[in-house]
Amino acid sequence: MTTEVAFSDQLETWLNSDGPKTVGDLGRVFSGKSFAVTILFLMFVPALPLPTGGVTHVFELITVLLAGEMVIGARAIWLPVRWKERALGATTTEKAIPFMMRRIRWLERFSKPRAAWLFEQGWFLRILGVIFVGLAAAAALAPPFSGLDTFPALGAVFVALAIILEDVLALAIGLGIGAGGVVLILTVGAALVHVI
């Protein structure tokens, strides 16, 4: 992925191109950052403060799988063919992705490569894989209908953007939001257990 072309522009070019819009296609187009881009897409939906009827648990499960692959140092995404070739759908490509692109463009105005060399280190990406596992698991285990899954999911979105933009400041923001969300989930969970 070239640093001269903004990620949001690359995303827009991919979105407007002919051909399939699948998770597997994401991995092929954004090969250098395929894990981060795919996790960004997967965790963006749980990061929205909207009722999703539990569909986000599927996204969180796939995120855990991909993050596990990061932890073991995989270079390319492995997913079952059925998941890989499933179309993202009109709602995702016509509404969710344009909405996400606007937010990414805003962030790109303030972001710049900071400690970019870190994001090229295999050991560092493995650590970020562990963080993705923790944040996705926390989002999945948040009390139902509490809205608390939004915080760890948003943390994961920022961590993914940090990898894409190679910006350690975005990473710090993501870790802060994610850690705060985990603490909230544990606090509310403990309170619920105490009440029950």
N, C-alpha and C positions, 0 to 999 in steps of 0.2 A: 504494500500500500504506500503510495507516494505521500510525502508530507506537504507537497505544494497544493494538492487538491483537498479541500475541506471534506471531512467525512460526510457532512450533511449533503454536499454536492454529489459525492459518490453514491450516497443512498438514493438521492433523487434520480440520478441517471439510471440506477438499477431499477427503481420503481417504474420509470417511464419506458424502460426497454421492453422489447418483445420477449416472449419466452416465459417459462414457469416462474412462479413466485413461491418457492418452497423453502423449508428449512435447509434442505440439502443444497439448494441454489445459493442461499446465503453463504454457506461454507465454501462453495466454489468461487464465488465472486470476491468475497473478502478473505481470501485464503490466509493472508498473513495475520489477520486478527479474527479468524473465524470463530474461535471460542467466545471471545468478548462480544462480538457483534450478535451472535446467536443468543447468548445469555442476556444481552441488553433487550432483545426482542421478547424473550420469554418472561423476563422479570418486570418489563414495563407495564404489563396488564395488571399484575398483582399490586404494583406501586400506585395505581389509580384508586382513589377513594370511592370506588363504585361497587355495588353488590354484583358478584359474578357467579353465584350459585355453585361454588366449589370447583368450577372449571380451572381456576388458577392452580389447584393442587397438581394437575397434570403438568402444567408449566414448571412448577417448583420441582416436581419429580425429575423431569428431563434436565433441569438445571443442575440438580444433584449429580445426575449421571455424567453430564458434560464436565462439571467441576471435578469429579473423580478422575476423569480422563486427563484433566490438567494436572492433577496431583501426581499421577504416574508418569507424566512427561510426554503424553501423546502429542504428535505433531498435527494430526488431522482428526476431525470429528468422526466418531463412529456412533451411528444410531441405527436401529432397525430400519430396513428399507421402507416399511409402511409409514413410519414417522418422518423419515427423510424426504419422501416424495409427496407428502401431503401438502396440498395447496394452502397458503396462508388465509385465503378467503377474502371476499370483497370488503367486509367490514374492516379487516386488518389493513389491507392495502389502500383502501380509499379513505378511511377515517383515522385509524389508530396510528399508522406510519406517518401520514402528513402532520398529525398533531405532535407526534414525537419529534419529527424533523424540525418543527418550529422551536421546540424547547432546546434541541441540540444546537441549532443556529445561534440561539441566544447565549448558550453556554460557550460556544466557540468564540464569541466576541471577547470573552474574558480569559479564556484558557490559552495556554501556550505550553510548549514542551518544558517541563520542569523535572530534572533528574530522569530524563528520558532513557538513559543507559540502564536504569534499574529494570525497565520493562522488557529489556532484551535478555535478561538473565533467567535461565531455566529455573533456578532455585526460587527466585522471587515469584515467578508465575505459578510455581507449585504452592507457595504460601497463599497466593491469591485464590488458588483453587480451593484450598481449605476454607478460606474466608467465604467463598461463594457457597460451599456446602453448608456452613453454619448459618448464613443469612437465609438461604432457601429453606432450610429445615425450620428455622425460627418462624418464617412467614407461614409455613405449612402448619405449624403447631400452635399458632396464635388462636386464642379463644374465638369460636365462630361468631360472626356478626359483630365483632368488637371493633373492626377497622384497624386493629393493631398490626395486621400483616403488612399494611402499607409501608411502615417504617423500615423493617429489614429489607423489604423488596426494593424500596427507594435507595437504600444503602447499596444494594447489589447493582442497581442501575448506575449509580455514580462510580462504583468500582469498575464496572465494565467500560464506562466512558473514560475513566482514568487510563485504562489500558489502551483504548483506541486513540485517545488524544495524547498519550504519554505524559500525563500531568499528575505529579505527585500531590498537588493541592486538591485536585478533584478526588484523588484517592483518600486524602485525609477527611474531606467532607463526607464521602461515602462511609468511611469507617465510623465517623462520629454519629451519623444518622442511624447506621445499622446497629451500632453498639447501644445507642439510646433506645432503639426499638426492642432489642433483645431484653434490656433491663425492664422496660415497660411490660413486655409480655410475661416475664418471670414474676414481676410484682403483682400484676393483675391475676395471673394464674395462681399464685400463692394465696391471694385474697379470696379467690373463688373456692379454692380447696378448703380454706379456713371457714368460709360461710357454709359450704356443703357439710 
